[in-house]
Amino acid sequence: MNKTDFIYREYIAQETHSCLITMSFLLFFATLTTLSTLINQMHIQSNQLFKPIFYDK
């Protein structure tokens, strides 16, 4: 194994590592936004469900 081959392999390893980190961050943010929209929907639905009980007096 010559020196350029070793450098190339190190470069590929670094690129793969940074790509994995980026992908995990993207996945994390996607999960966060999905969770927040789900919680928003649940809030809206619960407000619509409980409004008649509390405000129809």
MODELLER restraints for C-alpha pairs under 7 A, 6 or more apart:
rsr = mdl.restraints
at = mdl.atoms
